[in-house]
Amino acid sequence: MSLKIYVDFALTPELLERLKAGTQGHELILPKKPASVLSLGEIEPSFYEADIAFGQPITEAIEKAESLKWIQVSSSGVTRYDTPEFRSFASSKGIKLSNSASVFNDACADHTLSFMLAQSRKLPQGLASTTANGTDEWNQLRSGSVSLRGQSAIILGYGAIGKRLAELLAPFEMKLSAYRRTPRGDEGMPVIDAESLPAALAETDHIINILPDSQATQQFFDATRFAQCKPGSVFYNIGRGTTVDQSALAQALSDGPIREAWLDVTDPEPLPADHQLRQLPNCFITPHTAGGHANEAESCIDHFLRNLQLFTDGKEPNDRVI
């Protein structure tokens, strides 16, 4: 069966050829003004004839698209779709929605592990030091470096990234637990619910925030939540900056209980040069690069094509979220 596929983002000639080769037998619909990092693009009348949307279509247009059956979001985040209203609408219309988490989970997990190893081995301090062997500074660098082995970590927002990170952490024999909206029973570790989260935070060495941006998660980590954390714990954020109260984090880094913070996402992005988090020596920030990797765009196209085959075979697409 030939399907109409609406692709709402700009494609290089090479990516377009890759997409055409993988969608032979189907019809590609490409808008004259595709979306970009600066614009959502313009939904054209042909969108309302599409069976499949690939990209980031706006919800208002989706609600008017009578023939739409499946949406493949070209990012890991699904903020605009993750509302009770849209979930209810999509379910009532039988519209499936999947994201591209599998495209970015390896890179994000690698980035988080890099953060964890860098802090445990005091790499920022060591790389900045020119001290000689045997000095007090040298001894402090050596004695302050610890192994991750046997330490505890909680992964908040346990999905594709969290699962891959857990696999990477397995050799360290850490005590892992997960916090997620809907436990599935296949986590392979204890799952913490909202009621038991304060007690879990009070005992955890590494707090890894991979929460998505949604109505339920905005400012999830506020002053109250940080106050529940174990003294000397380390906080990581590779989810979304909106899930953290930046001022509360700065306070927790200055006065405790958070020893260090390692952030790939902030709110806003980038943080202004004079922002209080940038002034703190125990806060380390990368510019939302955790998911980046070579051939990222090609991987996103290939992920869609694999899901297209599953969809046409009547099977569930990978990374389905609705």
Protein Blocks (a to p, Z undefined) as FASTA:
>chain_A
ZZddddfbdcdfklmmmmmmmmgoiacdddfbdcdfkbgbjadfklmmpfbdcdjddfkl
mmmmmkbcbdcdfbfblklmmcfklmmmmmmnopacddfklmmmmmmmmmmmmmmmmmmn
ommmmmmpccdehiaklmmmmmmpccfehpacddehiafklmmmmmmmmmnopacddddf
bdghlnopacddfklmmmmmmmcfbdcdfbdcdfklgoklafklmmmpcehiacddfkbf
klpcfklmmmmmmnopafbdcdfbdcdddddfklmklmpmkbccdehillgcehklmmmm
mmmmmmmmmmmnopacehiaZZ
